[in-house]
Amino acid sequence: MNIDESLLKKYAAVMVLYALNNGKGINKGDTVFLVGQECSKDLYIAVAKEIYAAGGNVITNYLPDNIRTQSLTRYLLQHGNDEQLSFFANSYWQGIVDAIDHILFIIAEPDIHVFEGLPSSKISMMNSARAPYMAMREKKEQAGKLSWTLCLYGTQSMADEAGLTLEEYWEQIIEACYLREDDPVTKWKQVQREIETIKDKLDALAIEKLHVKGDDVDLEILIGKHRKWLSGGGKNIPSFEIFTSPDWRGTNGSIQFNQPLYYSGKRIAGVSLQFENGVVVASSATENEDALKEMIAQENADKVGEFSLTDKRHSRITRFMATTLFDENMGGAFGNTHIALGNAYKDTFAGDMSVVTDAQWAEMGYNSCPKVHTDIVSTANRIVTATVADGSEKIIYRNGMFVL
């Protein structure tokens, strides 16, 4: 499928002039680490040209397509030893992080089941080896010197997984990213202002804890001290969610998810979790349960790092897309609620995060898990009730919409 050149140019403009730099776009002289596979070549080149046009610099990470018959990663997983699977070029990746101002990832899966049939333990070992890179990025981001963003390039494999034609799949991308607007950059800034109005109202409530209730959920979440709510602010395109990183120690109850997730190339469906004092004490899945348990077995991946809500009035996403970037922002009849197991977003701290020590993060209940941050989504109808500082309760979300 050939994507219209004008749509690609608009897509690139959204990513470079809005998404990067936390919704402000890049500055002249900024350096962008651009990551994508060869199947996304037309968008990759459009983005690179937009960066250059804006006065920026590009460090390319242009990768061969990861497909079963030719995948170097699959070959390594099949034939590599533990030392090779755990290899991490520390100096190289530290140099990359030191040299860049922004990271732009183009998500494209030419073979969504590329790791099918491989042991989850080996995939986890390989993924865990990149934890130092994530820590390098996080440190620079906390200092306010690094931004990142993600966007999606539709492939036939992803469309097949979602049960859509490739044309239908791209139609969701085009609509969700406002690419038919005359000026999608201005449109995104308008939407961001609307979402931030809701976020500001949540912050003003000074919420202490949440109770999420529905046919498939009865879950309490402790928000914790010194927290604020965030919206995507350019970090994901599209992004309509409003989220925070709660105090993981106060998560109790059960929750089920009606949307699949993808972890290490495997589809995990029918997930159910039971929490006691912040820790997953029981987990199950109707599909690839071994992969779910392997993920949760990673250090601190059995704790919540994020809680999020999406208002259906903003999101134009109406179909399952088989990728977290879109599925965690789904609108539809009831919006969506989701949590992420694993690493917390420290920029939800209502203060200067650059001066907070690791011990202080732990004292506040921010989960530390550089190896995992996995969103698990449900589009079922939920009512979310907040308990505020004076002990009173207020419903903040029902029927897929904020009620503030």
Secondary structure, 3 states (H helix, E strand, C coil): CCCCHHHHHHHHHHHHHHHHHHHCCCCCCCEEEEEEEHHHHHHHHHHHHHHHHCCCEEEEEEECCCCCCCCHHHHHHHHCCHHHHCCCCHHHHHHHHHHCCEEEEEECCCCCCCCCCCCHHHHHHHHHCCHHHHHHHHHHHHCCCCEEEEEECCCHHHHHHHCCCHHHHHHHHHHHCCCCCCCHHHHHHHHHHHHHHHHHHHHHHCEEEEEEEECCEEEEEECCCCECCEECCCCECCCCEEEECCCHHHCEEEEECCCCEEECCEEEECCEEEEECCEEEEEECCECHHHHHHHHCCCCCCCEEEEEEECCCCCCCCCCCCCHHHHCCCCCCCCEEEEEEECCCHHHECCCHHHCCHHHHHHCCCCCCCCCEEEEEECCCCEEEEEECCCCEEEEEECCEECC
